[in-house]
Amino acid sequence: MSRFDLLVRGGVLFDGTARPGREADVAADGGRLTVLPPGAAVDAAEVIDARGRAVAPGFIDVHTHSDGVSLLGQGDRELVRASVLQGVTTEICGNCGSSLFPALPERLAAMRADARVSFGGDVGIYEDFEGFAEAHARVPRANHLSSLVGHGTLRAGVLGPVDRPATPAELAAMCDLLDRALSQGAAGLSTGLIYTPGTYASTDEVVALAAVAARHGKPYVTHLRDEMARVEEALEEAVEIGRRSGAALHVSHHKTAGRYAWGRTERTLPRIAELRAAGMDVTCDVYPYTAGSTALAAMLPPWANDGGMAGLTRRLGSPEERDRMRRAIAEGVPGWENTVGNGGWDRISVACAPRHPETEGRTIADLAATASAEPLDMVAELLLAEGGEVTIISHSMIEDDVRRVLAAPYAMIGSDGVPKPGGRPHPRWAGTFPRVLGHYVRELGLLTLESAVHKMTGMAAARFGLTGRGVIRDGAHADLVVFDPDTVADGATFADPLLPPAGVDAVVVGGEIVVRAGVETGARPGRVLAL
């Protein structure tokens, strides 16, 4: 009789290929899978009873900002474990142009303070992907992690956080750093073209860098330069970058946000479908919420952040510069995604302000009214008091647009989770995958179960080169999730954003059970994946 390390018996197998579910047993041995007929006569050291449950490949979260959360230590274990409790066995970080590497050695010290603000603590900054991976290897983790190379980090790592074009020599240095990181196993290139210093870059600069990614066969992943009033124009810039560079294009958390863009997925999605039909390799990801989350400083015009946090701090302390910011928000700035101008301070609430927890969960408009202050002044004072470390939630989308993107056959699932300690982070970090399976599959019927699993697994693995992951087949990596299709649901809310989901019974990483009966086991088989 064959003997395995682990046997998952009696479940309905959704193998990650979008095929309908079928009855099968799944065994793991030495970190690899074997698919068996139902009730096969085998023995195993551990058995998971999956009767009445779905068995799927471990979910792949293609869009996170979890670059540093495990490097902060285990003091906030509830935050660290939120991802794996919802069935995520691989996270892809380094998104929106922000990663923890690479940089020239002489820039590392200056960048460390800004990294602390972005990632919620002293997580370090690293010369290359290998340095990043070595730092994580010293901190055991339950699931796997891979990282893109953030263009904003790359730019700051050569030029600094300054508003000017890169010189030819600087661009060559950026290309060299990117080439090295990709050679070491980074997953691709990401940009966040609404965020400084990425927003200071021209299209030509990004094309040159994306061409490096193309040579490695890795994707160009972009937070568009505008997801609001100019979203179609921004999409065309991304298409131009993909075409000129030769890189596959992946649009991050595709949305049409702000009152001037609501409904425009009716134009952006057919455009993407048209490009795909013509042979262009373009995909996107989406999270199942109508609110986003980012840094409060991103609500200010790009010039306000010239020079990084030090430059922003100087400007926030000047009444004249505050007046300039107020006018920029009221009148707009060419080429800038003006979130407040497209929505209003009443749609923006504080998620995390470590020294001022009394502000968390309240809108900027409400805080300003309570203090009899003008909203921009309230924002300036809060940023100064917190050293720039303020995260916000922006209620900027409508449900119809979210549903259209979720249903698109080339859209995969990413949480866009921002796991910073303290406060009230967006519930997507703890709830994205169960929310899709519970609300959009079971309750609304927007997707079939096999299609949703495919978006979370096989489709994601194919896009990011995760060979042997995202599928259940003989010889694949033994990353699995066992869940109840009848009860799976997100528990996280905006008021209590780290509540675990219902219906996720077991999670397996590398053949080891890391979650059993919805509770972490303490196993730490996860590692940084070099792709």
Buried (B, 14 or more C-beta within 10 A) or exposed (E): EEEBBBBBBBBBBBBBBBEEBEEBBBBBBEBBBBBBEEEBEBEBEBBBBBEEBBBBBBBBBBBBBBBBBBBBEEEBEEBBBBBBBBBBBBBBBBBBBBBBBBBBEEBBEBBBBBBBBBBBBEBBBBBBBBBBBEBBEEBBBBBBBBBBBBBBBBBBBBBBBBBEBBEEEBBEBBBBBBBBBBEBBBBBBBBBBBBBBBBBBEBEBBBBBBBBBBEBEBBBBBBBBBBBBBBBEBBEBBBBBBEBBBBBBBBBBBBBBBEBBBEBBEEBBEBBBEBBEEEBBBBBBBBBBBBBBBBBBBBBBBBBBBBBBEBBBEBBEEEEBBEBBBEBBEEBBEBBBBBBBBBBBBBBBBBBBBEBEEBBBEBBBBBBBEEEBEBBBBBBBBBEBBBBBBBBBBBBBBEEBBBBBBBBEBBBBBBBBBBBBBBBBBBBBBBBBBBBBBBBBBEEEBBBBBBBBBBBBBBBBBBBBBEBBBBBBEEBBBBBBBBBBEBBBBBBEBEEBBBBBBBBBBBBBBBBBBBBEBEBBEBBBBBBBBB
